C-alpha cells in the first residue's frame, strides 16, 4: 500500500514539474529566411502550374459549358495567386513575403476546390 502511494506521489510531482516547465520555458519563434520563402514560392508555383493544366483540361471537358462561371472564378483565383507568388520572388521584406505566400496558398487551395466542384458531373436536379 505504501509503495503505491509513493509511486503515485512521484508521478504527480513529475506531472506538476512538467507543466510548470512548459509554462515557464521561453517560447521560440520559428525563424524563416527569405530564401525559404522563395523556395516555398517555387513549390507553390509548381502546384499552381499543375492546377492550370487541370483547368485547361476541365475547360475542354464534358461539363465545361454548365460550369463556365466556376471555371472562370478558378482562373481568376489562380491569376491572383500567380501575381502574389511573383511578389514573393521579388520581395525583400520577410513579413510581406510571408503574408503574400500565405495568401497565394489559400487562393490555390480555394481554386482547387472550385475546380473540383466544376469538374464533377452536374446533379440531376441542377440541369
N, CA, C and O of each residue as an XYZ file, in Angstrom:
508
protein
N       0.823     -1.185      0.000
C       0.000      0.000      0.000
C       0.870      1.254      0.000
O       0.577      2.221     -0.703
N       1.936      1.231      0.789
C       2.809      2.400      0.866
C       3.562      2.621     -0.442
O       3.799      3.762     -0.837
N       3.934      1.548     -1.106
C       4.658      1.709     -2.369
C       3.760      2.317     -3.440
O       4.223      3.104     -4.266
N       2.479      1.954     -3.431
C       1.545      2.509     -4.402
C       1.406      4.009     -4.186
O       1.399      4.774     -5.150
N       1.296      4.433     -2.947
C       1.185      5.856     -2.629
C       2.458      6.581     -3.042
O       2.405      7.678     -3.598
N       3.587      5.970     -2.769
C       4.876      6.570     -3.127
C       5.011      6.718     -4.649
O       5.479      7.751     -5.127
N       4.606      5.701     -5.407
C       4.705      5.753     -6.869
C       3.807      6.853     -7.421
O       4.232      7.617     -8.287
N       2.555      6.947     -6.926
C       1.641      7.968     -7.420
C       2.091      9.371     -6.999
O       1.850     10.332     -7.730
N       2.716      9.503     -5.878
C       3.236     10.804     -5.454
C       4.372     11.248     -6.385
O       4.452     12.420     -6.755
N       5.240     10.319     -6.756
C       6.341     10.642     -7.665
C       5.794     11.018     -9.040
O       6.261     11.978     -9.655
N       4.810     10.268     -9.522
C       4.206     10.571    -10.822
C       3.535     11.944    -10.786
O       3.654     12.721    -11.733
N       2.835     12.238     -9.699
C       2.176     13.539     -9.564
C       3.180     14.677     -9.571
O       2.953     15.703    -10.213
N       4.299     14.504     -8.853
C       5.335     15.536     -8.836
C       5.951     15.737    -10.223
O       6.233     16.865    -10.627
N       6.155     14.639    -10.941
C       6.697     14.755    -12.295
C       5.737     15.497    -13.220
O       6.166     16.311    -14.038
N       4.449     15.223    -13.094
C       3.462     15.910    -13.929
C       3.439     17.396    -13.606
O       3.416     18.225    -14.516
N       3.445     17.743    -12.328
C       3.430     19.151    -11.925
C       4.695     19.853    -12.411
O       4.628     20.977    -12.907
N       5.841     19.202    -12.271
C       7.098     19.801    -12.718
C       7.089     20.005    -14.241
O       7.578     21.022    -14.734
N       6.543     19.054    -14.968
C       6.479     19.170    -16.427
C       5.576     20.322    -16.848
O       5.922     21.084    -17.750
N       4.431     20.452    -16.207
C       3.507     21.539    -16.541
C       4.146     22.886    -16.239
O       4.042     23.813    -17.042
N       4.794     23.003    -15.108
C       5.477     24.256    -14.755
C       6.579     24.560    -15.767
O       6.733     25.705    -16.193
N       7.337     23.551    -16.147
C       8.410     23.741    -17.117
C       7.862     24.220    -18.457
O       8.449     25.100    -19.086
N       6.742     23.649    -18.900
C       6.163     24.044    -20.181
C       5.669     25.483    -20.171
O       5.787     26.181    -21.177
N       5.122     25.932    -19.059
C       4.619     27.303    -18.985
C       5.724     28.330    -18.803
O       5.591     29.466    -19.258
N       6.799     27.954    -18.152
C       7.861     28.899    -17.835
C       8.894     28.992    -18.951
O       9.528     30.034    -19.118
N       9.072     27.920    -19.714
C      10.115     27.925    -20.738
C       9.818     28.987    -21.793
O       8.657     29.236    -22.116
N      10.856     29.607    -22.324
C      10.652     30.668    -23.316
C      10.103     30.091    -24.613
O      10.464     28.995    -25.040
N       9.234     30.859    -25.211
C       8.658     30.451    -26.490
C       9.656     30.784    -27.588
O      10.169     31.901    -27.656
N       9.919     29.834    -28.424
C      10.864     30.053    -29.512
C      10.084     30.253    -30.801
O       9.371     29.354    -31.248
N      10.216     31.408    -31.385
C       9.553     31.685    -32.654
C      10.344     31.023    -33.783
O      11.574     30.976    -33.753
N       9.639     30.529    -34.747
C      10.288     29.906    -35.883
C      10.826     31.003    -36.794
O      10.081     31.877    -37.237
N      12.084     30.950    -37.059
C      12.719     31.942    -37.923
C      12.666     31.444    -39.364
O      13.134     30.351    -39.683
N      12.098     32.255    -40.201
C      12.000     31.919    -41.618
C      12.849     32.916    -42.387
O      12.747     34.127    -42.192
N      13.677     32.390    -43.253
C      14.512     33.274    -44.059
C      13.821     33.564    -45.389
O      12.871     32.886    -45.779
N      14.307     34.556    -46.049
C      13.749     34.943    -47.344
C      13.976     33.840    -48.381
O      13.152     33.630    -49.271
N      15.099     33.144    -48.253
C      15.390     32.042    -49.178
C      14.372     30.922    -49.022
O      13.926     30.347    -50.014
N      13.999     30.605    -47.774
C      13.000     29.569    -47.545
C      11.646     29.980    -48.098
O      10.913     29.149    -48.635
N      11.313     31.253    -47.970
C      10.054     31.748    -48.529
C      10.068     31.664    -50.049
O       9.054     31.332    -50.662
N      11.201     31.960    -50.655
C      11.294     31.877    -52.113
C      11.223     30.424    -52.573
O      10.669     30.133    -53.633
N      11.788     29.504    -51.771
C      11.669     28.084    -52.077
C      10.204     27.644    -51.987
O       9.722     26.869    -52.814
N       9.508     28.155    -50.965
C       8.086     27.869    -50.827
C       7.288     28.447    -51.981
O       6.305     27.848    -52.418
N       7.702     29.607    -52.478
C       7.038     30.216    -53.626
C       7.217     29.352    -54.867
O       6.299     29.226    -55.677
N       8.391     28.761    -55.016
C       8.634     27.876    -56.157
C       7.743     26.638    -56.069
O       7.189     26.198    -57.076
N       7.605     26.078    -54.870
C       6.728     24.923    -54.693
C       5.277     25.295    -54.964
O       4.540     24.529    -55.584
N       4.871     26.464    -54.503
C       3.504     26.917    -54.753
C       3.274     27.157    -56.240
O       2.188     26.899    -56.759
N       4.297     27.650    -56.915
C       4.174     27.873    -58.350
C       4.021     26.546    -59.097
O       3.295     26.464    -60.088
N       4.707     25.514    -58.616
C       4.544     24.193    -59.226
C       3.115     23.684    -59.034
O       2.518     23.133    -59.959
N       2.572     23.870    -57.831
C       1.186     23.479    -57.579
C       0.239     24.270    -58.481
O      -0.719     23.723    -59.028
N       0.521     25.554    -58.625
C      -0.313     26.418    -59.463
C      -0.281     25.961    -60.923
O      -1.312     25.947    -61.595
N       0.889     25.593    -61.404
C       1.008     25.133    -62.792
C       0.236     23.834    -63.006
O      -0.395     23.650    -64.047
N       0.284     22.930    -62.017
C      -0.495     21.699    -62.128
C      -1.990     22.001    -62.176
O      -2.735     21.380    -62.935
N      -2.419     22.961    -61.358
C      -3.833     23.329    -61.363
C      -4.224     23.998    -62.677
O      -5.346     23.817    -63.150
N      -3.324     24.759    -63.265
C      -3.629     25.383    -64.554
C      -3.812     24.337    -65.645
O      -4.665     24.498    -66.518
N      -3.017     23.259    -65.604
C      -3.219     22.190    -66.578
C      -4.546     21.480    -66.328
O      -5.235     21.102    -67.275
N      -4.905     21.298    -65.065
C      -6.213     20.718    -64.756
C      -7.332     21.644    -65.226
O      -8.374     21.181    -65.688
N      -7.115     22.945    -65.106
C      -8.119     23.912    -65.524
C      -8.337     23.859    -67.039
O      -9.475     23.886    -67.508
N      -7.255     23.785    -67.789
C      -7.405     23.706    -69.249
C      -8.078     22.399    -69.649
O      -8.854     22.366    -70.604
N      -7.782     21.317    -68.918
C      -8.454     20.047    -69.205
C      -9.934     20.129    -68.852
O     -10.774     19.566    -69.554
N     -10.258     20.831    -67.764
C     -11.658     20.960    -67.353
C     -12.440     21.838    -68.327
O     -13.638     21.639    -68.526
N     -11.753     22.816    -68.935
C     -12.441     23.687    -69.896
C     -12.857     22.924    -71.145
O     -13.867     23.249    -71.770
N     -12.083     21.919    -71.504
C     -12.416     21.120    -72.676
C     -13.222     19.890    -72.313
O     -13.598     19.117    -73.194
N     -13.493     19.694    -71.032
C     -14.222     18.521    -70.560
C     -15.702     18.579    -70.891
O     -16.194     19.571    -71.427
N     -16.403     17.503    -70.565
C     -17.817     17.411    -70.913
C     -18.728     18.340    -70.106
O     -19.835     18.646    -70.548
N     -18.285     18.788    -68.945
C     -19.144     19.615    -68.095
C     -18.778     21.093    -68.158
O     -19.276     21.888    -67.361
N     -17.913     21.470    -69.097
C     -17.428     22.847    -69.170
C     -18.528     23.883    -69.414
O     -18.512     24.924    -68.756
N     -19.482     23.656    -70.321
C     -20.492     24.701    -70.553
C     -21.361     24.968    -69.323
O     -21.733     26.111    -69.059
N     -21.676     23.930    -68.585
C     -22.541     24.114    -67.419
C     -21.813     24.801    -66.275
O     -22.446     25.459    -65.449
N     -20.511     24.662    -66.213
C     -19.734     25.195    -65.092
C     -18.773     26.293    -65.526
O     -17.701     26.440    -64.939
N     -19.134     27.051    -66.525
C     -18.239     28.091    -67.045
C     -17.957     29.157    -65.987
O     -16.845     29.678    -65.915
N     -18.953     29.482    -65.172
C     -18.750     30.501    -64.135
C     -17.743     30.025    -63.093
O     -16.878     30.789    -62.666
N     -17.856     28.759    -62.683
C     -16.909     28.215    -61.704
C     -15.495     28.178    -62.283
O     -14.524     28.489    -61.594
N     -15.394     27.799    -63.542
C     -14.073     27.739    -64.162
C     -13.447     29.119    -64.284
O     -12.240     29.264    -64.093
N     -14.239     30.127    -64.596
C     -13.678     31.471    -64.698
C     -13.281     32.000    -63.316
O     -12.299     32.730    -63.188
N     -14.050     31.628    -62.280
C     -13.684     32.040    -60.920
C     -12.365     31.382    -60.502
O     -11.507     32.027    -59.900
N     -12.211     30.095    -60.827
C     -10.958     29.396    -60.505
C      -9.789     30.016    -61.256
O      -8.697     30.158    -60.705
N     -10.019     30.387    -62.526
C      -8.956     31.001    -63.316
C      -8.545     32.355    -62.732
O      -7.361     32.694    -62.723
N      -9.515     33.124    -62.248
C      -9.206     34.420    -61.640
C      -8.406     34.236    -60.354
O      -7.466     34.986    -60.089
N      -8.779     33.240    -59.557
C      -8.035     32.972    -58.314
C      -6.600     32.562    -58.614
O      -5.668     33.003    -57.941
N      -6.426     31.718    -59.623
C      -5.075     31.285    -59.966
C      -4.240     32.431    -60.525
O      -3.032     32.486    -60.295
N      -4.867     33.337    -61.251
C      -4.138     34.507    -61.748
C      -3.683     35.405    -60.610
O      -2.556     35.901    -60.605
N      -4.572     35.607    -59.647
C      -4.194     36.420    -58.483
C      -3.093     35.737    -57.678
O      -2.182     36.400    -57.182
N      -3.175     34.413    -57.547
C      -2.147     33.667    -56.820
C      -0.800     33.786    -57.531
O       0.237     33.905    -56.879
N      -0.813     33.755    -58.860
C       0.444     33.891    -59.608
C       1.080     35.256    -59.359
O       2.298     35.356    -59.214
N       0.258     36.310    -59.309
C       0.783     37.655    -59.027
C       1.402     37.710    -57.631
O       2.463     38.306    -57.442
N       0.739     37.090    -56.658
C       1.281     37.090    -55.292
C       2.590     36.313    -55.223
O       3.515     36.712    -54.515
N       2.670     35.214    -55.950
C       3.908     34.424    -55.949
C       5.040     35.227    -56.574
O       6.173     35.174    -56.096
N       4.748     35.967    -57.631
C       5.775     36.822    -58.242
C       6.231     37.903    -57.255
O       7.413     38.242    -57.209
N       5.296     38.441    -56.470
C       5.675     39.427    -55.448
C       6.591     38.812    -54.406
O       7.524     39.460    -53.932
N       6.325     37.551    -54.045
C       7.179     36.864    -53.065
C       8.582     36.699    -53.625
O       9.562     36.887    -52.905
N       8.691     36.351    -54.897
C      10.008     36.151    -55.502
C      10.815     37.441    -55.574
O      12.045     37.410    -55.528
N      10.125     38.578    -55.686
C      10.815     39.860    -55.786
C      10.918     40.587    -54.443
O      11.544     41.645    -54.367
N      10.325     40.050    -53.400
C      10.232     40.751    -52.118
C      11.581     40.812    -51.413
O      12.439     39.945    -51.574
N      11.731     41.868    -50.628
C      12.918     41.996    -49.786
C      12.528     42.003    -48.307
O      13.392     41.869    -47.440
N      11.250     42.158    -48.018
C      10.753     42.162    -46.649
C      10.183     40.777    -46.327
O       9.333     40.265    -47.056
N      10.649     40.186    -45.245
C      10.236     38.828    -44.883
C       8.760     38.778    -44.525
O       8.054     37.858    -44.940
N       8.286     39.749    -43.765
C       6.880     39.741    -43.352
C       5.934     39.850    -44.546
O       4.940     39.129    -44.629
N       6.251     40.749    -45.460
C       5.414     40.928    -46.649
C       5.434     39.660    -47.507
O       4.395     39.226    -48.003
N       6.611     39.076    -47.678
C       6.730     37.860    -48.472
C       5.963     36.711    -47.829
O       5.312     35.929    -48.521
N       6.040     36.610    -46.509
C       5.322     35.548    -45.796
C       3.816     35.717    -45.941
O       3.100     34.743    -46.174
N       3.331     36.946    -45.805
C       1.898     37.208    -45.952
C       1.426     36.907    -47.375
O       0.380     36.287    -47.565
N       2.191     37.343    -48.364
C       1.810     37.098    -49.753
C       1.813     35.611    -50.086
O       0.951     35.136    -50.826
N       2.781     34.878    -49.542
C       2.834     33.442    -49.802
C       1.656     32.728    -49.149
O       1.082     31.812    -49.738
N       1.294     33.140    -47.945
C       0.138     32.536    -47.278
C      -1.145     32.819    -48.055
O      -1.983     31.933    -48.217
N      -1.297     34.054    -48.537
C      -2.483     34.401    -49.336
C      -2.520     33.597    -50.629
O      -3.578     33.124    -51.046
N      -1.362     33.445    -51.259
C      -1.296     32.688    -52.511
C      -1.672     31.227    -52.277
O      -2.400     30.638    -53.075
N      -1.183     30.648    -51.195
C      -1.515     29.256    -50.897
C      -3.002     29.086    -50.610
O      -3.602     28.088    -51.011
N      -3.603     30.057    -49.914
C      -5.043     29.994    -49.661
C      -5.824     30.092    -50.969
O      -6.803     29.371    -51.165
N      -5.397     30.976    -51.858
C      -6.073     31.112    -53.144
C      -5.944     29.845    -53.983
O      -6.890     29.448    -54.664
N      -4.780     29.214    -53.934
C      -4.581     27.972    -54.684
C      -5.494     26.884    -54.139
O      -6.075     26.114    -54.905
N      -5.621     26.820    -52.828
C      -6.496     25.817    -52.216
C      -7.952     26.072    -52.590
O      -8.676     25.136    -52.930
N      -8.389     27.337    -52.530
C      -9.766     27.664    -52.913
C     -10.007     27.351    -54.385
O     -11.058     26.822    -54.748
N      -9.038     27.674    -55.226
C      -9.185     27.404    -56.653
C      -9.269     25.900    -56.913
O     -10.020     25.463    -57.785
N      -8.507     25.110    -56.165
C      -8.566     23.653    -56.323
C      -9.956     23.145    -55.971
O     -10.497     22.279    -56.659
N     -10.542     23.686    -54.890
C     -11.889     23.269    -54.503
C     -12.906     23.645    -55.574
O     -13.762     22.837    -55.935
N     -12.811     24.870    -56.080
C     -13.746     25.321    -57.111
C     -13.575     24.485    -58.370
O     -14.563     24.128    -59.012
N     -12.343     24.170    -58.728
C     -12.076     23.372    -59.918
C     -12.637     21.961    -59.773
O     -13.194     21.411    -60.723
N     -12.493     21.384    -58.601
C     -13.058     20.045    -58.373
C     -14.579     20.075    -58.442
O     -15.208     19.150    -58.954
N     -15.162     21.152    -57.918
C     -16.612     21.294    -57.986
C     -17.068     21.441    -59.437
O     -18.104     20.902    -59.824
N     -16.300     22.163    -60.227
C     -16.660     22.371    -61.629
C     -16.442     21.111    -62.458
O     -17.100     20.930    -63.483
N     -15.542     20.247    -62.039
C     -15.238     19.035    -62.799
C     -16.209     17.903    -62.508
O     -16.235     16.911    -63.236
N     -16.998     18.035    -61.468
C     -17.969     16.986    -61.140
C     -19.135     17.022    -62.119
O     -19.479     18.081    -62.646
N     -19.738     15.872    -62.360
C     -20.938     15.885    -63.204
C     -22.064     16.617    -62.484
O     -22.163     16.542    -61.260
N     -22.900     17.312    -63.215
C     -23.986     18.058    -62.564
C     -24.971     17.111    -61.892
O     -25.210     16.000    -62.365
N     -25.535     17.571    -60.782
C     -26.530     16.777    -60.071
C     -27.801     16.725    -60.915
O     -28.055     17.640    -61.697
N     -28.594     15.680    -60.770
C     -29.769     15.533    -61.636
C     -30.740     16.713    -61.550
O     -31.379     17.031    -62.553
N     -30.875     17.363    -60.419
C     -31.815     18.458    -60.288
C     -31.291     19.794    -60.763
O     -32.064     20.748    -60.846
N     -30.000     19.906    -61.081
C     -29.387     21.185    -61.423
C     -29.445     21.531    -62.900
O     -29.210     22.685    -63.258
N     -29.738     20.612    -63.742
C     -29.652     20.865    -65.181
C     -30.711     21.817    -65.654
O     -30.772     22.131    -66.843
